[in-house]
């Protein structure tokens, strides 16, 4: 697979890597947990004729170095907004995947008038009060535990680089790479290189950043942020998503004022890779609607 070259920009919290393609109205792509801008290559290719597309690498993911300070969804939303400001993107569309969708919601909540349209992929929310309380309590406990262990975990970052040869070895074995990818997707792509690259990205993500993202994904800040979203929203999910059941996506749809929901058959957690044609057709039609 040919990937769009990586570019770099230095923001308040440090360097940020991204890929850019196309011309037209600006579109920001925000990847999910242990993913990177590579996962959006098909989206860059598919929408470059209609949008000026920017795919970001979140801190500790892809080619963006980890932050020294703790990661939160709100801080990442502000980082994406600073990126847009620095590039002069006054009004833009947003597409997020999984945790990246939560960051996209954060951006849309911070600057409602600047987000034209919003696509949230593979993300849902608590389906009832009990789930919401449980999620909030779990977040508080894990956040407290991380605050105590974070200094020690930060010291282990340098040692993570020693695992790179083993990561490459495991990813180059089709049996291992397909077993890892199969935990998240219903339909593995035929391209072995795409599977290998995804597995490398998964295990190469900075461990502390990945842990911080996993914990902040359950932040109670997400619920009030949903009520501040005014842009039209498209929710896309797979009916076989092992991480986010359709019922949780439906629960989020009920919280959004202007929302469409699309469910792809026989699709897991990564629609843009598992069913790229169907996914990108949905996204394109939604973004171009009304122009």
C-alpha positions as a Markdown table, in Angstrom:
| # | Residue | x | y | z |
|---|---|---|---|---|
| 1 | Unk | 0.0 | 0.0 | 0.0 |
| 2 | Unk | 1.3 | 3.5 | -0.9 |
| 3 | Unk | 0.9 | 5.9 | 2.0 |
| 4 | Unk | 0.6 | 9.6 | 1.8 |
| 5 | Unk | 3.8 | 11.2 | 3.1 |
| 6 | Unk | 3.8 | 12.3 | 6.7 |
| 7 | Unk | 4.2 | 16.0 | 7.6 |
| 8 | Unk | 4.9 | 17.7 | 10.9 |
| 9 | Unk | 3.8 | 20.8 | 12.7 |
| 10 | Unk | 4.8 | 22.0 | 16.2 |
| 11 | Unk | 1.9 | 23.0 | 18.5 |
| 12 | Unk | 1.8 | 24.1 | 22.1 |
| 13 | Unk | 2.1 | 20.5 | 23.4 |
| 14 | Unk | 4.9 | 19.5 | 21.0 |
| 15 | Unk | 5.2 | 18.1 | 17.5 |
| 16 | Unk | 2.2 | 16.6 | 15.7 |
| 17 | Unk | 2.4 | 14.3 | 12.6 |
| 18 | Unk | -0.3 | 14.3 | 9.9 |
| 19 | Unk | -1.0 | 13.3 | 6.3 |
| 20 | Unk | -2.6 | 15.7 | 3.9 |
| 21 | Unk | -4.2 | 15.2 | 0.4 |
| 22 | Unk | -6.7 | 16.8 | -1.9 |
| 23 | Unk | -8.3 | 20.2 | -2.3 |
| 24 | Unk | -11.7 | 21.7 | -1.3 |
| 25 | Unk | -13.4 | 22.2 | 2.0 |
| 26 | Unk | -11.2 | 21.1 | 4.9 |
| 27 | Unk | -11.8 | 17.7 | 6.5 |
| 28 | Unk | -10.1 | 16.4 | 9.6 |
| 29 | Unk | -9.7 | 12.6 | 10.3 |
| 30 | Unk | -9.0 | 11.4 | 13.8 |
| 31 | Unk | -8.1 | 7.8 | 14.4 |
| 32 | Unk | -8.9 | 5.5 | 17.3 |
| 33 | Unk | -7.0 | 3.8 | 20.1 |
| 34 | Unk | -3.7 | 2.2 | 19.0 |
| 35 | Unk | -4.3 | 3.2 | 15.4 |
| 36 | Unk | -2.7 | 6.0 | 13.4 |
| 37 | Unk | -3.3 | 8.2 | 10.3 |
| 38 | Unk | -2.3 | 5.1 | 8.2 |
| 39 | Unk | -5.8 | 3.7 | 8.9 |
| 40 | Unk | -7.3 | 6.6 | 7.0 |
| 41 | Unk | -5.3 | 6.1 | 3.7 |
| 42 | Unk | -8.3 | 4.8 | 1.9 |
| 43 | Unk | -10.3 | 7.7 | 3.1 |
| 44 | Unk | -7.6 | 10.1 | 1.9 |
| 45 | Unk | -7.6 | 8.5 | -1.5 |
| 46 | Unk | -11.4 | 8.4 | -1.8 |
| 47 | Unk | -12.2 | 11.9 | -0.7 |
| 48 | Unk | -9.2 | 13.8 | -2.1 |
| 49 | Unk | -11.1 | 15.0 | -5.1 |
| 50 | Unk | -13.8 | 16.7 | -3.0 |
| 51 | Unk | -12.0 | 17.7 | 0.3 |
| 52 | Unk | -8.7 | 19.0 | 1.6 |
| 53 | Unk | -8.2 | 16.0 | 3.9 |
| 54 | Unk | -6.0 | 16.0 | 7.0 |
| 55 | Unk | -5.4 | 12.8 | 8.9 |
| 56 | Unk | -3.8 | 13.4 | 12.3 |
| 57 | Unk | -1.5 | 11.1 | 14.5 |
| 58 | Unk | -2.6 | 11.5 | 18.1 |
| 59 | Unk | 0.2 | 11.7 | 20.8 |
| 60 | Unk | 2.1 | 8.5 | 21.3 |
| 61 | Unk | 0.4 | 7.1 | 18.1 |
| 62 | Unk | 1.9 | 6.8 | 14.6 |
| 63 | Unk | 4.7 | 9.3 | 14.2 |
| 64 | Unk | 3.6 | 11.8 | 16.9 |
| 65 | Unk | 5.7 | 11.5 | 20.0 |
| 66 | Unk | 4.0 | 11.0 | 23.4 |
| 67 | Unk | 3.1 | 13.9 | 25.6 |
| 68 | Unk | 4.9 | 14.5 | 28.9 |
| 69 | Unk | 1.6 | 15.6 | 30.5 |
| 70 | Unk | -1.4 | 13.2 | 30.8 |
| 71 | Unk | -3.7 | 12.8 | 27.9 |
| 72 | Unk | -7.4 | 13.6 | 28.2 |
| 73 | Unk | -10.2 | 13.8 | 25.6 |
| 74 | Unk | -10.6 | 17.5 | 26.2 |
| 75 | Unk | -6.9 | 18.3 | 25.7 |
| 76 | Unk | -6.9 | 16.3 | 22.5 |
| 77 | Unk | -9.9 | 18.2 | 21.2 |
| 78 | Unk | -8.1 | 21.4 | 21.9 |
| 79 | Unk | -5.0 | 20.0 | 20.1 |
| 80 | Unk | -7.1 | 19.3 | 17.0 |
| 81 | Unk | -8.6 | 22.7 | 17.2 |
| 82 | Unk | -5.1 | 24.4 | 17.5 |
| 83 | Unk | -4.0 | 22.4 | 14.5 |
| 84 | Unk | -7.0 | 23.7 | 12.5 |
| 85 | Unk | -6.2 | 27.3 | 13.7 |
| 86 | Unk | -2.5 | 27.0 | 12.7 |
| 87 | Unk | -3.5 | 25.9 | 9.2 |
| 88 | Unk | -6.2 | 28.5 | 8.9 |
| 89 | Unk | -9.1 | 26.1 | 8.7 |
| 90 | Unk | -11.9 | 28.3 | 9.8 |
| 91 | Unk | -14.8 | 25.9 | 9.2 |
| 92 | Unk | -14.3 | 22.1 | 8.6 |
| 93 | Unk | -15.9 | 18.7 | 8.5 |
| 94 | Unk | -14.8 | 16.1 | 11.1 |
| 95 | Unk | -14.6 | 12.3 | 10.8 |
| 96 | Unk | -13.6 | 10.2 | 13.8 |
| 97 | Unk | -13.1 | 6.5 | 14.5 |
| 98 | Unk | -13.7 | 4.8 | 17.9 |
| 99 | Unk | -11.9 | 7.0 | 20.5 |
| 100 | Unk | -11.2 | 9.5 | 17.7 |
| 101 | Unk | -14.9 | 10.0 | 17.5 |
| 102 | Unk | -15.0 | 11.0 | 21.1 |
| 103 | Unk | -12.3 | 13.6 | 20.4 |
| 104 | Unk | -14.3 | 14.8 | 17.4 |
| 105 | Unk | -17.3 | 15.2 | 19.7 |
| 106 | Unk | -15.1 | 17.3 | 22.0 |
| 107 | Unk | -14.1 | 19.6 | 19.1 |
| 108 | Unk | -17.7 | 20.0 | 18.0 |
| 109 | Unk | -18.7 | 20.8 | 21.6 |
| 110 | Unk | -15.9 | 23.4 | 21.9 |
| 111 | Unk | -16.6 | 25.3 | 18.7 |
| 112 | Unk | -20.1 | 24.3 | 17.4 |
| 113 | Unk | -20.2 | 26.9 | 14.7 |
| 114 | Unk | -16.9 | 25.8 | 13.1 |
| 115 | Unk | -17.8 | 22.1 | 12.6 |
| 116 | Unk | -19.9 | 21.8 | 9.4 |
| 117 | Unk | -20.6 | 18.1 | 9.5 |
| 118 | Unk | -19.6 | 15.3 | 11.8 |
| 119 | Unk | -19.1 | 11.6 | 11.1 |
| 120 | Unk | -18.7 | 9.3 | 14.1 |
| 121 | Unk | -17.5 | 5.8 | 13.4 |
| 122 | Unk | -17.7 | 2.8 | 15.7 |
| 123 | Unk | -18.6 | 4.7 | 18.8 |
| 124 | Unk | -21.6 | 4.5 | 21.2 |
| 125 | Unk | -22.5 | 5.5 | 24.7 |
| 126 | Unk | -24.0 | 4.1 | 27.9 |
| 127 | Unk | -27.5 | 2.6 | 27.3 |
| 128 | Unk | -29.0 | 3.3 | 30.7 |
| 129 | Unk | -28.3 | 5.0 | 34.0 |
| 130 | Unk | -26.7 | 1.9 | 35.5 |
| 131 | Unk | -24.1 | 1.7 | 32.7 |
| 132 | Unk | -23.4 | 5.4 | 32.9 |
| 133 | Unk | -22.8 | 5.2 | 36.7 |
| 134 | Unk | -20.6 | 2.1 | 36.3 |
| 135 | Unk | -18.6 | 3.7 | 33.6 |
| 136 | Unk | -18.1 | 6.9 | 35.6 |
| 137 | Unk | -17.0 | 5.0 | 38.7 |
| 138 | Unk | -14.6 | 2.8 | 36.7 |
| 139 | Unk | -13.1 | 5.9 | 35.1 |
| 140 | Unk | -12.5 | 7.6 | 38.4 |
| 141 | Unk | -10.8 | 4.5 | 39.9 |
| 142 | Unk | -8.6 | 3.9 | 36.9 |
| 143 | Unk | -7.7 | 7.6 | 36.7 |
| 144 | Unk | -6.7 | 7.6 | 40.3 |
| 145 | Unk | -4.6 | 4.5 | 39.9 |
| 146 | Unk | -2.9 | 5.9 | 36.8 |
| 147 | Unk | -2.0 | 9.1 | 38.6 |
| 148 | Unk | -0.1 | 7.1 | 41.2 |
| 149 | Unk | 1.7 | 4.8 | 38.7 |
| 150 | Unk | 2.3 | 7.3 | 35.9 |
| 151 | Unk | 5.8 | 8.4 | 37.0 |
| 152 | Unk | 7.0 | 4.8 | 37.0 |
| 153 | Unk | 5.3 | 4.0 | 33.7 |
| 154 | Unk | 6.9 | 7.0 | 32.1 |
| 155 | Unk | 10.3 | 5.7 | 33.0 |
| 156 | Unk | 9.5 | 2.5 | 30.9 |
| 157 | Unk | 9.0 | 4.5 | 27.7 |
| 158 | Unk | 12.6 | 4.2 | 26.6 |
| 159 | Unk | 12.6 | 0.4 | 27.0 |
| 160 | Unk | 9.6 | 0.1 | 24.6 |
| 161 | Unk | 11.8 | 0.7 | 21.6 |
| 162 | Unk | 13.7 | -2.5 | 22.4 |
| 163 | Unk | 10.5 | -4.4 | 21.5 |
| 164 | Unk | 10.5 | -3.1 | 17.9 |
| 165 | Unk | 12.4 | -6.2 | 16.3 |
| 166 | Unk | 9.9 | -8.5 | 18.0 |
| 167 | Unk | 7.0 | -6.5 | 16.9 |
| 168 | Unk | 8.2 | -6.6 | 13.3 |
| 169 | Unk | 8.8 | -10.3 | 13.5 |
| 170 | Unk | 5.3 | -11.0 | 14.9 |
| 171 | Unk | 3.6 | -8.8 | 12.3 |
| 172 | Unk | 5.5 | -10.5 | 9.4 |
| 173 | Unk | 4.0 | -13.8 | 10.4 |
| 174 | Unk | 0.5 | -14.0 | 8.7 |
| 175 | Unk | -0.8 | -16.4 | 11.3 |
| 176 | Unk | 0.0 | -14.1 | 14.2 |
| 177 | Unk | -1.0 | -10.8 | 12.4 |
| 178 | Unk | -4.3 | -12.2 | 11.2 |
| 179 | Unk | -5.0 | -13.6 | 14.7 |
| 180 | Unk | -4.4 | -10.1 | 16.3 |
| 181 | Unk | -6.4 | -8.3 | 13.6 |
| 182 | Unk | -9.2 | -10.8 | 13.8 |
| 183 | Unk | -10.0 | -9.7 | 17.4 |
| 184 | Unk | -11.3 | -6.4 | 16.0 |
| 185 | Unk | -12.5 | -7.0 | 12.5 |
| 186 | Unk | -15.1 | -9.3 | 11.0 |
| 187 | Unk | -13.7 | -9.3 | 7.5 |
| 188 | Unk | -9.9 | -9.2 | 7.2 |
| 189 | Unk | -8.6 | -7.4 | 4.1 |
| 190 | Unk | -6.9 | -9.5 | 1.4 |
| 191 | Unk | -3.9 | -7.1 | 1.5 |
| 192 | Unk | -1.4 | -8.8 | 3.8 |
| 193 | Unk | 0.6 | -5.5 | 3.9 |
| 194 | Unk | -2.4 | -3.6 | 5.3 |
| 195 | Unk | -2.9 | -6.2 | 8.1 |
| 196 | Unk | 0.8 | -6.2 | 8.9 |
| 197 | Unk | 1.0 | -2.4 | 9.1 |
| 198 | Unk | -2.1 | -2.3 | 11.4 |
| 199 | Unk | -0.5 | -4.9 | 13.8 |
| 200 | Unk | 2.8 | -2.9 | 13.8 |
| 201 | Unk | 0.9 | 0.3 | 14.6 |
| 202 | Unk | -1.1 | -1.5 | 17.4 |
| 203 | Unk | 2.0 | -2.8 | 19.2 |
| 204 | Unk | 4.2 | 0.2 | 18.5 |
| 205 | Unk | 1.9 | 2.7 | 20.2 |
| 206 | Unk | 3.4 | 4.2 | 23.3 |
| 207 | Unk | 2.1 | 2.0 | 26.2 |
| 208 | Unk | 1.5 | 4.9 | 28.6 |
| 209 | Unk | -0.3 | 6.9 | 25.9 |
| 210 | Unk | -2.5 | 3.9 | 25.1 |
| 211 | Unk | -3.3 | 3.4 | 28.7 |
| 212 | Unk | -4.2 | 7.1 | 29.2 |
| 213 | Unk | -6.4 | 7.0 | 26.1 |
| 214 | Unk | -8.2 | 3.8 | 27.3 |
| 215 | Unk | -9.0 | 5.5 | 30.6 |
| 216 | Unk | -10.0 | 8.9 | 29.4 |
| 217 | Unk | -12.4 | 7.2 | 26.9 |
| 218 | Unk | -14.7 | 6.6 | 29.8 |
| 219 | Unk | -14.6 | 10.2 | 31.1 |
| 220 | Unk | -17.9 | 11.6 | 32.2 |
| 221 | Unk | -17.1 | 14.8 | 30.3 |
| 222 | Unk | -18.3 | 13.0 | 27.1 |
| 223 | Unk | -22.0 | 13.0 | 28.1 |
| 224 | Unk | -22.4 | 16.8 | 28.4 |
| 225 | Unk | -20.3 | 17.3 | 25.3 |
| 226 | Unk | -22.9 | 15.4 | 23.3 |
| 227 | Unk | -25.6 | 17.9 | 24.2 |
| 228 | Unk | -23.4 | 20.8 | 22.8 |
| 229 | Unk | -23.1 | 19.3 | 19.3 |
| 230 | Unk | -25.2 | 21.2 | 16.8 |
| 231 | Unk | -23.7 | 20.0 | 13.5 |
| 232 | Unk | -25.5 | 17.3 | 11.5 |
| 233 | Unk | -24.1 | 13.9 | 12.5 |
| 234 | Unk | -23.7 | 10.6 | 10.7 |
| 235 | Unk | -23.1 | 7.5 | 12.9 |
| 236 | Unk | -21.6 | 4.5 | 11.2 |
| 237 | Unk | -21.2 | 1.2 | 12.9 |
| 238 | Unk | -20.8 | -2.5 | 12.0 |
| 239 | Unk | -23.3 | -5.1 | 13.1 |
| 240 | Unk | -20.5 | -7.4 | 14.2 |
| 241 | Unk | -18.4 | -4.8 | 16.1 |
| 242 | Unk | -16.9 | -6.8 | 19.0 |
| 243 | Unk | -16.1 | -3.6 | 21.0 |
| 244 | Unk | -19.2 | -1.4 | 20.4 |
| 245 | Unk | -22.6 | -3.1 | 20.2 |
| 246 | Unk | -25.2 | -1.5 | 17.9 |
| 247 | Unk | -27.5 | -0.8 | 20.8 |
| 248 | Unk | -24.8 | 1.5 | 22.3 |
| 249 | Unk | -24.6 | 3.4 | 19.0 |
| 250 | Unk | -28.4 | 3.6 | 18.9 |
| 251 | Unk | -28.3 | 5.1 | 22.5 |
| 252 | Unk | -25.9 | 7.8 | 21.3 |
| 253 | Unk | -28.1 | 8.6 | 18.3 |
| 254 | Unk | -30.9 | 9.4 | 20.7 |
| 255 | Unk | -28.8 | 12.0 | 22.4 |
| 256 | Unk | -27.9 | 13.9 | 19.2 |
| 257 | Unk | -30.2 | 16.5 | 17.8 |
| 258 | Unk | -29.6 | 16.0 | 14.1 |
| 259 | Unk | -28.4 | 12.5 | 13.5 |
| 260 | Unk | -28.4 | 9.7 | 10.9 |
| 261 | Unk | -27.4 | 6.1 | 11.7 |
| 262 | Unk | -26.0 | 3.6 | 9.2 |
| 263 | Unk | -25.2 | 0.0 | 10.1 |
| 264 | Unk | -23.0 | -2.1 | 7.8 |
| 265 | Unk | -23.7 | -5.8 | 7.6 |
| 266 | Unk | -21.0 | -8.3 | 8.4 |
| 267 | Unk | -18.7 | -5.5 | 9.6 |
| 268 | Unk | -16.5 | -5.2 | 12.7 |
| 269 | Unk | -14.8 | -2.3 | 14.4 |
| 270 | Unk | -12.9 | -0.9 | 11.4 |
| 271 | Unk | -15.5 | -0.1 | 8.6 |
| 272 | Unk | -13.1 | 2.0 | 6.6 |
| 273 | Unk | -10.8 | -1.0 | 6.2 |
| 274 | Unk | -13.3 | -3.9 | 6.2 |
| 275 | Unk | -15.8 | -2.4 | 3.9 |
| 276 | Unk | -14.1 | 0.6 | 2.4 |
| 277 | Unk | -16.4 | 1.1 | -0.6 |
| 278 | Unk | -19.6 | 1.0 | 1.4 |
| 279 | Unk | -18.1 | 3.1 | 4.2 |
| 280 | Unk | -16.7 | 5.8 | 2.0 |
| 281 | Unk | -19.8 | 6.0 | -0.1 |
| 282 | Unk | -21.8 | 6.8 | 3.1 |
| 283 | Unk | -19.3 | 9.4 | 4.3 |
| 284 | Unk | -19.0 | 11.0 | 0.9 |
| 285 | Unk | -22.8 | 11.3 | 0.4 |
| 286 | Unk | -23.3 | 12.7 | 3.9 |
| 287 | Unk | -20.5 | 15.3 | 3.6 |
| 288 | Unk | -21.5 | 16.5 | 0.1 |
| 289 | Unk | -25.2 | 16.6 | 0.9 |
| 290 | Unk | -26.6 | 20.1 | 0.8 |
| 291 | Unk | -23.6 | 21.7 | -1.0 |
